Amino acid sequence: MSVMFFAMDINAILEDGTEVTNVKGFVIDNKKVYKTSEGTILTGTKKIKTIISSTILVPVVLLSYIKNIENE
């Protein structure tokens, strides 16, 4: 299993309209995974619809790759 931590302090709006803060972004086995500070994976109606702000932890070249891979 490969894991890469690529973003933190993500503030976003979910598919169901709720707003979340302090989310972390990972790439796990070539899939984007977003987790809340409690460790809950955001998926289904709770997946991220719009990112308001975040702190990116990877170079731009890697970020372009990450944006194009599918979500968990």
NORGIVEN-V200537 format. One line per field, one symbol per residue. ss: DSSP state (2 for helix, 1 for strand, 0 for the rest). phi: phi as a letter, one per 20 degrees, with the letter a starting at -180 (. if undefined). A space follows every 50 residues. Layout:
# NORGIVEN-V200537
ss=???
phi=???
This chain:
# NORGIVEN-V200537
ss=00111111111111000011111111110011111000001002220111 1111110002222222200010
phi=.dccedbblfdbdegenfdccleddcdclmcfcdcffenffebmfeefec eebadedcfggffffffeefef
